[in-house]
Amino acid sequence: MNAQIGISETKIGVCYGMKGNDLPSYADVIGLYKKYSISNVRLFDPSPDALNALKGQEIAVVLGVLNSDIPNLAGSQDFADQWVTNFITPYKNDIPFSYISVGNEVIPGEYATNVAPAMQNIQNTLDKQGITTIKVTTVLSSAALANSYPPSATTFAPEAHESMVQVLSFLAAHESPLMINVYPYFAYASDPVNVHLDYAQFTASGPVVVDGSLSYQNLFDAIVDGVYWAMEKEGKSDVAVVVSETGWPSAGNGQYTSPELAATYNKNFVQHISANGTPKRPNALIEGFIFAMFNENLKPEGVEQNFGLFYPNMEPVYSVFPPPGQLYQVGGKAPKNH
């Protein structure tokens, strides 16, 4: 039987990107989250304007650390103390922070070895302030992975391995999840002959990839399970994942992008993770964030400007979330009225 739920009851959120010069006011943006009952937001940097707009709104927040701040956070406990004092302490009674994400797609890269020490220093500050409800983590891209087919062959890339061992030790010790950016679109668009559209969009009618005893009908599950496998090979089988970004562009790459394709992917993503784990961890429901709230005109031309659910005038590019006053039907295709 299909279950009816409100979006606000799920673990679905939307990333609030700000790389546009025509975006609505912070208050209007948060009002749009409220209008569509989107109860989780990911901020890529600690914008005081956005945080002030979120006060008292009962929207859970993933707060990002700028990549450029990571070396200072790693090298100075005082810097970490000040960061938390600036961006968490003034808001902690009015905003339900869920995670602090130390950097976005930093591993591998020039700041990779700083990530775990920066996470630890922020954790030290939270502990000193008696803040126990916020988990500290970081965000990975697929660049941190190697040998990703089939999922059970996945490992961390050699250039990411040392940093990931340190990060995973921290996550396991503090029962924090690893955040991962998962984009089946890019795999499909780069190799549509071998990565079929139905496999990328959750619409395949049966298994497409068989990996030992596990069968995969969608690429999303295969990517997530690859991360689980890579973590297990480092002795960390109890670290959860949060999908910090996923999505499909509505324009910018010819036949591979359209509002219809974007709507299909994102609707199916919401329904899938609201009701399912992955073949490897079928009972582990995943939190996830769609990228992004708006089309952002200061991003590189092409698909990067066209991941938004909404135009800057706050009109939908296409519909993913039920209109206000409706319930989402998990396991079905359409929202249902009250």
N, C-alpha and C positions, 0 to 999 in steps of 0.2 A: 504494500500500500504506500502511495506517495504521501510524504509528510509535508505539512504546510508550516512554514516558519517565516518570521520576519528577518530581513537582512541583518537587522541589529542584533539578532540572536546568534548569528553565525560568526565565524572568525575571519570574515572577509573584510579587507580594507582597501583603500585606494591611496596611492602615492601622490603627494601634493608637490609637484615640481613647479618651480618658479622662474624658469628660464624663458620668460616672455615679457615684452614691454607693453602688452595690451591686456593683462590679466585683471580680473576683478579685484576689489579690495579684499583684504584678509577677512574682514567680517562677512562679506558676501560669500566668499568661498566656504567658510565654515558653515554659513547658513545653508549652502547647497548640500554639504555633507548631511546636515540635519534634515533637510527636506526629503532626501532619499534614504534616510535611516542608515547611512554609512557610519558605523560606530568605531572604526579604526582608521587612523591616518598615519602615514609615514612621512616625516619631515627629513629632508636630506641634510639640512643644517639647522642649527638652533636659532632660528629667526625670532627675536623678541616680539615682533609684530604679529607673527603667526601664533606664538604662544599666548600672547595677550588675548587674541581672538578666540582661543580655545578654552580660556578659563571659564569654568562652570558649565561647559557644554556636554560633559559626560561622554566625550569621544576619547578613546584610548589612543595614546601617542607613542610611536616609535621615534625616538629623537636621534638624529644622526650627528656624528662628529665629523667635521671637515677633515678630509685627508691631510691637508696641510698642517693641521694641529696635532697629528699623531706623534711626530718626533718629540714635540714639547711635552705632550702628555706622558710619553714613555720615559722621558729624561728627568721629569720634575714632578714630585708629589705635590709641591705647592701649586704648580700649574693645573694639575688635576683637581685639587681642592677648589681653586678659583673657578674652573669650568663648571663644576657641579654647583658651586655657590651662585654663579651667574645664571645658569640655565635650568637647574632643577629646583633648588631650594625655594626660590620665590613663588614657584608655581605648584609645588608638590601637593598642597592641600586643595587645589582647584582643578588639577589635571591628572587623570589616571595614567601616568606613564607606565608603559609595559616593558619597553626595552630601550637601552642606549646602544646604538650600533656604532662601533668604533671604526669608522671608515667605510667606504663603498668600493668594492672590487680592488682592494689594495694588494692582495696576495695573488700571484707573485708581483713584485714591483719594488721600487726603491724604498718604500716604507714598510715592507713586509715584516722585517725582523722587529719593528717597533710595535706591531699590533698587540701582541700578547702582553708586553710590559705596560702599554697604555691601558689595556683592559684592566689589568691588575691595579694600577694606580687609581682608576675611576672606582673600581670596586672597593678599594681601601677607603676612599672618601665616603662612599655610600655607607659603608660599615660604621665609620666614625660618626656619621649623622643619624645612624639608626634607621636608615631607609632599607627595608627588606623586600619591598614589592617590585623593585625594578631589576630586571636581568640585564647583564652586560654581554654583548656579543659583537660579531663583525659580519660583513656581507661578502660572500664569494661570488665570482662569476665562473663560467665554465672554463675560463683560462687556467684555473687552478687544478683542473682535472686532466687525466691522460687515460688512454686505452678505454674509451667510454663505450665500446661496443664489443660484446653484449654488456648489459649493466654489471654483471658479476665480475667483469674484467677491469672495471674502473679503479684507478689509483689516483693519488694526488701526483701532479706533475713534479718532476725532479726539482724544478726551481721553486716550487711551493712547499715541498715536503717538510723542511726543517721548521718553517714558520707554522705550518698547520699542526705539527706535533705539539708545539707549545700552545697554540690556540685551543686545540682539543683537550689538552690537559686542564686548562683553565675552565672550559665549558663543562667538562665532566665534574670537576671539583665543585662547581657552583650550580649544577643542574640547570644550566642555561642552554638554549638551543643554538644551532648554527643557522645563520641566515644565508639563503642562496637565491640568486637571480636565475630564473628558468625561462628560456625563450625558445620554444619549439619553432616559432616563426623563422628565426635565423637559420636553423638547420634545414628547414624546408626550402626557404628562398635560395639558399646556396647550393642545394642538391635536390631539386624536385624530382629527378628521375628515380633516385633511390629512397628519398624520404617522401612518402606519399601524403597528399593533403589530408586524407581522412585520418591517418595516423597522427598528424600534427594537430588536428582540430577536435580530437575526442569523438570522431564520428565513424570510426571503423566498426564493422559489424561483428568482427571476431578477432582472435589473436593475430598479430602481425609479426611479433618477435617472440620466440620461445627461447628461454634461457634456463636450461636445466628443468627444474620443476615449476618455474615461474613463467607465466604467459603475459604478454603486454599488448593491449589494444590501443594504447596511446603513448606518444613520445614523452609527455610530461612525466608519467609514472616511471618510465625508463630512466630519465635524467635524475629524478629524485632518488630512485633506488641505487643508481650509480654512486651518488654521494654517500648513501648508507653503507654500500660495500666498501668505498674508500676509507670511511671512518672505521669500519670493523677491522680492516687490515692494519690499522694503527692501534688496535686493541680497545676501541671506543664504540661499543655496540649499544650504549644507552643514551647517546646524545640525540636529541630530537632535531628536527629542521623546521624552519619557518621560511616560506617562499616570500622573499622580500620584494620581488618584482616578477611580474609576468604580464604578457599582453600581446596584442597584434595590431599593427598599424592599419589605419583605414585608407591610406593613400601613400603615394610616393614610390611605388615599385610595380607599376603596371598591373598585370593579371594576378600578381601575388598579394595585392593589397586592395581592399575595398571595405566600405562600411559593413557590408554583409559578412565578409570573412572575419572582420574584427568582432562583430557582434556574436557570430557563431562561436568563435574561440572563447571569448570572455564569458558568455553565458554558460557554456559547457564547463569551463574552468570553475566557475562559482558552484554549479550544481555538483560537479565531481568531488571537489574537496569538502563540500558541505556534508557529504554522505559517505565518502570512501577514504580509506587509507590507500596504500600502494600494495602491489603483489607481495613485496618483501615484508612490509609491516602493515597488514590489512586492518589492524585495530588502532593504528596511530593516525587519527585525524590531524590534518595539517592546517595551520593558519596561513593565509595567503593575502598578498596585496597586488591589485591590478595597477599597472603602470599605463597611463597616469590620469590625473583628473582632467587636465586641459591639453590641447594642442599648444606647443610652446614654440613661438616663432624665432627665438634666439638660439635654438639648437641647430645643428647642421641641417642643411636642406635635404629634403627627401623623407624617408620613413621616420627619421628621428623627430621631425616636427609634427608627426601625425599619429601619435599613440594615445591622444586624449579621448576620454569619454565625452567631454564637453568642449564646445568652442569657447573662446574667451568671453563671448556674450552670454554664456551660461546655458545656451541651448544645446541639447544632446546631439552629438555626432551620430549616435545610434543608441538604442535602448539596451541596457544590461540589467539595471536594477529595476524592480517593480515601481511603478508610480506610487506616490504617497497614498496610503490607505489600502494597499494590496499586500498579499503575502506571497512569498516565494515557495514554489512547489518543488521540494527536493526529490529528484528521481523522475520528474516530469519535464515538460518543455515550456510550460507557460505559467505565469503567475496567476493566482486565484484571488478573487475578491474575498473580503471578510464575509 
